[in-house]
Amino acid sequence: MHIEFRHLRTIQAIHKAGGLARAAEMMNITQSALSHQVKGLEDQAGVELFVRRSKPLKLSPAGQRLLKLAEQVLPQVAALQEEFSGLRDGSTGRMHIAIECHACFEWLFPVLEQFRRSFGEVDVDIRPGLAFDALPALLREEVDLVISSDPEEIAGVEFIELFDYQAVFVAASAHPLAQKAYIEAEDFRSETLITYPVERTRLDVFSQLLIPSKVEPAAIRQVELTAVILLLVASNRGVSVLPDWVVREVKYSSDYVTRPLTEKGITRSLFAAIRTEDREKPFMQELLNLASVEARKLQGV
């Protein structure tokens, strides 16, 4: 038996209309064409689908079974059509994000909250577990956007600059290094350095300063949350290096001081890496726009 979607819609329409004439009108076809379709379906099934002499026209037990199938299948088909339509016009989709910048969790959440209000049908997720294999995951379409400060030349991938930031030294006001105008690599040899729990190569203080200078801190303490890092620094349990936008609000606190790294400072850029083919999707453009707006807020612009 070959059942098509139109057969299911026919059974559903006749059941709702209670007769062939009204059902044909609802379906915008002639009554003759509808009768022919019903006869062909009954010939395939080998049973009658309607109780012919009833008014209004009623479904037979076999017809009721077919109606049940229609009520299960047709809503799923309609939902799939709507989903495909959303994918075509860019109102639905997937936005899975991998973050190579640990501090960016705090910056990204306000962006995603605003994004949700405009594109609530887009499936959003953050995939921190892929942080150190993020760009290959982007190419494999396991994630859709990577937040990174290390752009690469990769075919089919674009790195869109979000904002610049300075990596700054943070210490308690009473710390001896607080008296210096700027901090050099050698200053870390006798210090406990408090960092996020990520690989050294992903930390600016190591990649941009300590590794090139071949300097090892006296100790390293890894802490997950920025607020806890600042709490430990304020208690003079160690020093840290954080993006300037993370500590902007505490720069003038009596508990902390911030100092540039090296006389010239260390400036970095943060990028959003996406697949080139996704650049024109409306929800991708919206997320990048919101990220840019939030970035200007962080910089006080």
C-alpha positions as CSV (number, residue, x, y, z in Angstrom):
1,M,0.0,0.0,0.0
2,H,1.4,3.3,-1.1
3,I,0.3,6.2,1.2
4,E,1.2,9.8,0.3
5,F,0.9,12.9,2.4
6,R,-2.0,14.0,0.3
7,H,-3.9,10.9,1.2
8,L,-3.4,11.7,4.9
9,R,-4.5,15.3,4.3
10,T,-7.6,14.0,2.4
11,I,-8.7,11.7,5.3
12,Q,-8.2,14.5,7.8
13,A,-10.1,17.1,5.7
14,I,-13.1,14.8,5.1
15,H,-13.3,13.9,8.8
16,K,-13.3,17.6,9.7
17,A,-15.7,18.6,6.9
18,G,-18.1,15.7,7.4
19,G,-18.6,15.3,3.6
20,L,-16.9,15.3,0.3
21,A,-18.2,18.5,-1.1
22,R,-17.1,20.6,1.9
23,A,-13.7,18.8,2.1
24,A,-13.1,19.4,-1.6
25,E,-13.8,23.1,-1.1
26,M,-11.4,23.2,1.9
27,M,-8.7,21.5,-0.2
28,N,-9.4,23.7,-3.2
29,I,-10.0,20.7,-5.6
30,T,-13.1,19.4,-7.3
31,Q,-15.4,16.9,-5.6
32,S,-14.8,14.6,-8.5
33,A,-11.0,14.7,-8.0
34,L,-11.5,14.1,-4.3
35,S,-13.8,11.1,-4.9
36,H,-11.3,9.6,-7.3
37,Q,-8.5,10.0,-4.8
38,V,-10.6,8.3,-2.1
39,K,-11.5,5.4,-4.4
40,G,-7.9,4.9,-5.4
41,L,-6.8,4.8,-1.7
42,E,-9.6,2.3,-0.8
43,D,-8.6,0.1,-3.8
44,Q,-5.1,0.0,-2.4
45,A,-6.2,-0.7,1.1
46,G,-8.8,-3.3,0.1
47,V,-11.3,-1.9,2.6
48,E,-13.7,0.9,2.8
49,L,-12.5,4.0,4.7
50,F,-15.9,5.6,5.1
51,V,-19.4,4.6,6.1
52,R,-21.1,5.8,2.9
53,R,-24.7,6.1,4.0
54,S,-23.9,8.1,7.2
55,K,-24.6,11.9,7.4
56,P,-22.3,13.5,8.2
57,L,-19.9,11.2,6.5
58,K,-18.1,9.0,9.0
59,L,-14.9,7.1,9.0
60,S,-14.9,3.3,9.1
61,P,-12.6,1.6,11.6
62,A,-10.0,1.4,8.9
63,G,-10.5,5.1,8.2
64,Q,-10.1,5.9,11.9
65,R,-6.8,4.1,11.8
66,L,-5.6,6.1,8.9
67,L,-6.8,9.3,10.6
68,K,-4.7,8.5,13.6
69,L,-1.7,8.1,11.4
70,A,-2.4,11.5,9.8
71,E,-2.7,13.2,13.1
72,Q,0.7,11.7,14.1
73,V,2.6,12.4,10.9
74,L,1.2,15.7,9.5
75,P,2.2,17.8,12.5
76,Q,5.7,16.4,12.3
77,V,5.9,17.2,8.6
78,A,4.6,20.7,9.3
79,A,7.2,21.2,12.0
80,L,9.9,20.0,9.7
81,Q,8.8,22.4,7.0
82,E,8.8,25.3,9.4
83,E,12.3,24.3,10.6
84,F,13.6,24.2,7.0
85,S,12.0,27.5,6.3
86,G,13.7,29.0,9.4
87,L,17.1,27.6,8.2
88,R,16.6,29.2,4.8
89,D,15.7,32.6,6.1
90,G,18.2,32.4,9.0
91,S,15.8,32.7,11.9
92,T,16.7,29.3,13.3
93,G,19.9,27.2,13.4
94,R,22.7,26.3,15.8
95,M,25.2,28.4,17.6
96,H,27.7,26.3,19.5
97,I,30.6,28.3,20.8
98,A,34.1,27.2,21.9
99,I,36.1,29.6,24.0
100,E,39.9,29.8,24.1
101,C,39.7,32.9,26.3
102,H,38.8,31.7,29.8
103,A,37.9,35.2,31.0
104,C,35.5,35.6,28.1
105,F,32.8,33.7,29.9
106,E,31.9,36.8,31.9
107,W,32.0,38.9,28.8
108,L,30.1,36.5,26.6
109,F,27.1,35.8,28.8
110,P,25.5,39.3,28.5
111,V,25.9,39.0,24.7
112,L,24.1,35.7,24.6
113,E,21.3,37.0,26.8
114,Q,20.6,39.8,24.3
115,F,21.0,37.3,21.4
116,R,18.3,35.0,23.0
117,R,15.8,37.8,22.9
118,S,16.1,38.2,19.1
119,F,16.8,34.6,18.1
120,G,15.2,32.4,20.6
121,E,14.8,29.6,18.1
122,V,18.6,29.2,17.6
123,D,20.1,26.4,19.7
124,V,22.9,28.0,21.8
125,D,25.6,26.1,23.7
126,I,29.1,26.8,25.0
127,R,31.6,24.0,24.6
128,P,34.5,24.7,26.9
129,G,35.7,21.1,26.7
130,L,36.8,21.8,23.1
131,A,38.8,24.9,24.0
132,F,42.1,23.5,23.0
133,D,41.0,21.7,19.8
134,A,38.5,24.4,18.9
135,L,39.6,25.4,15.4
136,P,39.6,21.8,14.0
137,A,36.2,21.4,15.7
138,L,35.0,24.4,13.8
139,L,36.1,22.9,10.5
140,R,34.4,19.6,11.5
141,E,31.2,21.6,12.2
142,E,31.1,20.4,15.8
143,V,31.1,24.1,16.8
144,D,30.0,27.2,14.9
145,L,32.1,30.0,16.5
146,V,35.4,30.1,18.3
147,I,36.5,33.0,20.6
148,S,40.3,33.2,20.2
149,S,43.2,35.6,20.5
150,D,45.3,33.5,18.1
151,P,44.2,34.0,14.5
152,E,45.5,31.5,11.9
153,E,45.4,31.2,8.1
154,I,42.8,28.5,7.6
155,A,40.9,27.9,4.3
156,G,37.2,28.4,4.8
157,V,37.5,30.2,8.2
158,E,37.3,33.9,8.9
159,F,38.7,35.6,12.0
160,I,36.7,38.7,12.8
161,E,38.3,41.1,15.2
162,L,36.1,41.9,18.2
163,F,38.3,44.2,20.3
164,D,41.8,45.0,21.6
165,Y,42.7,44.6,25.2
166,Q,45.8,44.9,27.4
167,A,47.1,42.1,29.6
168,V,47.7,43.8,33.0
169,F,49.5,42.8,36.2
170,V,47.2,42.8,39.2
171,A,48.5,42.8,42.8
172,A,47.4,43.9,46.3
173,S,48.0,47.6,47.0
174,A,50.5,46.5,49.8
175,H,52.5,44.3,47.5
176,P,56.1,45.5,46.9
177,L,55.6,45.4,43.1
178,A,52.8,47.9,43.4
179,Q,55.4,50.6,43.7
180,K,56.7,49.9,40.2
181,A,55.6,51.8,37.1
182,Y,55.5,48.6,35.0
183,I,56.2,44.9,35.5
184,E,58.9,42.9,33.8
185,A,59.3,39.1,33.4
186,E,62.0,38.9,36.0
187,D,59.6,40.3,38.6
188,F,57.6,37.0,38.5
189,R,60.5,34.8,39.6
190,S,59.7,35.2,43.3
191,E,55.9,35.4,43.0
192,T,53.0,33.0,43.2
193,L,51.2,33.5,39.9
194,I,47.4,32.9,40.1
195,T,46.0,31.9,36.7
196,Y,42.9,30.2,35.2
197,P,43.2,26.4,34.9
198,V,44.2,26.3,31.2
199,E,47.4,25.4,29.3
200,R,50.2,27.9,29.6
201,T,50.3,28.6,25.9
202,R,46.7,30.0,26.2
203,L,47.6,32.5,28.9
204,D,49.0,35.9,27.8
205,V,51.4,36.2,30.7
206,F,53.2,33.0,29.5
207,S,52.8,33.2,25.7
208,Q,53.7,36.9,25.5
209,L,56.1,37.4,28.4
210,L,57.4,34.6,30.5
211,I,58.0,31.9,27.9
212,P,59.9,34.2,25.6
213,S,62.0,35.5,28.6
214,K,62.5,31.9,29.9
215,V,61.2,32.9,33.3
216,E,59.4,30.6,35.7
217,P,57.3,31.9,38.6
218,A,58.1,30.7,42.1
219,A,54.7,28.9,42.2
220,I,51.5,28.7,40.2
221,R,48.0,28.5,41.6
222,Q,45.1,27.7,39.3
223,V,41.7,29.2,40.1
224,E,38.5,28.8,38.0
225,L,36.6,32.0,38.8
226,T,37.8,35.6,38.3
227,A,36.2,36.8,41.5
228,V,38.2,34.2,43.5
229,I,41.4,35.3,41.7
230,L,40.8,38.9,42.7
231,L,39.9,37.8,46.3
232,L,43.2,35.9,46.6
233,V,45.2,38.8,45.1
234,A,43.5,41.3,47.5
235,S,44.6,39.0,50.4
236,N,48.2,39.1,49.1
237,R,48.2,35.4,48.4
238,G,49.7,35.9,45.0
239,V,49.6,38.1,41.8
240,S,47.8,37.7,38.6
241,V,47.7,38.9,35.0
242,L,44.2,39.5,33.6
243,P,42.7,41.4,30.6
244,D,42.2,45.1,31.4
245,W,38.5,44.9,30.8
246,V,38.1,42.3,33.5
247,V,39.6,44.5,36.2
248,R,38.5,47.9,34.8
249,E,36.0,48.4,37.6
250,V,38.5,47.7,40.4
251,K,41.4,49.8,39.0
252,Y,40.7,52.5,41.5
253,S,40.0,50.2,44.4
254,S,42.2,50.6,47.5
255,D,42.7,46.8,47.5
256,Y,44.3,46.4,44.1
257,V,46.7,48.0,41.7
258,T,47.1,47.3,38.0
259,R,50.3,47.8,36.2
260,P,51.3,47.3,32.5
261,L,53.5,44.4,31.5
262,T,56.7,45.8,30.2
263,E,57.3,49.5,29.6
264,K,55.4,49.4,26.3
265,G,52.5,47.2,27.6
266,I,51.2,44.0,26.0
267,T,48.2,44.6,23.7
268,R,46.2,41.7,22.3
269,S,43.2,41.3,20.0
270,L,40.2,39.0,20.5
271,F,38.6,37.4,17.5
272,A,35.5,35.4,16.5
273,A,36.4,32.6,14.2
274,I,33.6,31.4,12.0
275,R,33.1,29.3,8.8
276,T,33.1,31.7,5.8
277,E,29.8,30.1,4.6
278,D,28.1,31.1,7.8
279,R,29.0,34.8,7.6
280,E,25.8,35.9,6.0
281,K,23.4,34.0,8.2
282,P,21.2,36.6,10.0
283,F,21.7,35.1,13.4
284,M,25.5,35.0,13.0
285,Q,25.5,38.7,11.9
286,E,23.3,39.5,15.0
287,L,25.7,37.8,17.4
288,L,28.7,39.5,15.9
289,N,27.0,42.8,16.1
290,L,26.0,42.3,19.7
291,A,29.5,41.2,20.5
292,S,30.9,44.4,19.0
293,V,28.5,46.5,21.0
294,E,29.4,44.7,24.3
295,A,33.1,45.1,23.5
296,R,32.7,48.9,23.2
297,K,31.0,48.9,26.6
298,L,34.0,47.0,28.0
299,Q,36.4,49.5,26.6
300,G,34.3,52.4,27.9
301,V,33.5,53.7,24.4
